[in-house]
Amino acid sequence: MTRVFSGIKPTGHLTLGNYLGALRRWAEVDQHRSDALFCVVDLHALTVEHDPERVRRLSRQLATLFLACGLDPDVSTVFVQSHVPEHTRLSYLLECTATDGEMRRMIQYKEKAALERARGGSVRLSLLTYPALMAADILAYGTDEVPVGDDQTQHVELARDLAVRFNQRYGETFVVPRANPPAVAARVMNLQDPTSKMGKSEASAAGVVHLLDEPDVVRSKILRAVTDSGREVVHDREAKPGVSNLLEILSSCTGGNPEALAGVYESYGALKKDTAEAVVELLEPVQAKHKELCADPGYVEEVLMRGAERARAMARPRVDAAYEAIGLLPPG
Ligand code: TYM
């Protein structure tokens, strides 16, 4: 059976981008066709300036939202990264396999490091080594496929390279994984600036739809989305980034493809209205289930405990094998 692994870091409130680009497909497709693990990758949240209490709160909220979005703990393994020490154990070996040049070439490193410096802060070393930990997340489980949005494919490519290099140097140890981005909505854009990604750590919430936004907030954000000059509704990311983003969101919600949908609309206003209603409708059951789960925090904790035990049992043999293959003496 195909092994799938993916994760989200608790650095902000989940967005429509996270949902359409990743989570929704994990719940609707991936967990039913594969042996899947879904992880709250909390260690990754420590690579930039963070507030401990916020990370704790967001981690709990993220795990609850995983379940609210339909991840079924009886079908997939749902857990928190820091509960399974194999991730950091393996990460070190992969730091010894990667080069600093490879790490410095990562687009996300360049962008985030520049942002930290512009804010007058310093760059944590873990921001540079982040992709080694992400590769460890993936490789520890013999993962075949990694369902992620567009922005993560470069990191998955690096995980591939590290798997191949490790196997060549020290013997077959890792499965070589591949990224599996969705056909539509692999990069949902900010509604106020459709040339940049809708991200969870954005300073302004105006262009970002959050999973737990009230229906009226969702409507107002989408109705106020920046559109493009001209009047014609066409799907063209270069010439019409705002309209194209709305078409992709709508087609991801309702099925169909953005090019075909474009032909249905004669005005930007009508497109916005339908997109807003489609998103509200899509989020409604997630929000209802989230409310239910919040009333029973003990259940979520129990799911995470079970998930961590299961994940550890899956990861340990391969990570032990990697320790031995690279030349470390087994204990006892
Ligand atoms: P993160 O937490 O930034 O995002 C989680 C997932 O959501 C996708 N995503 C989007 N998809 C479409 N449009 C958007 N605007 C959008 N924004 C985010 C991301 O592509 C991702 O799939 N490094 C990863 C977390 C991670 C991970 C892993 C993922 C750590 N270890 C191992 C897979 C496997 C990250 O920062 O994702």
Residues whose N, C-alpha, C, O or C-beta is under 5 A from the ligand:
A	BS01	TYM	F5 S6 G7 I8 K9 G17 N18 G21 A22 V41 M134 D137 I138 V146 P147 V148 G149 D150 D151 Q152 A185 A186 R187 V188 M189 K197 M198
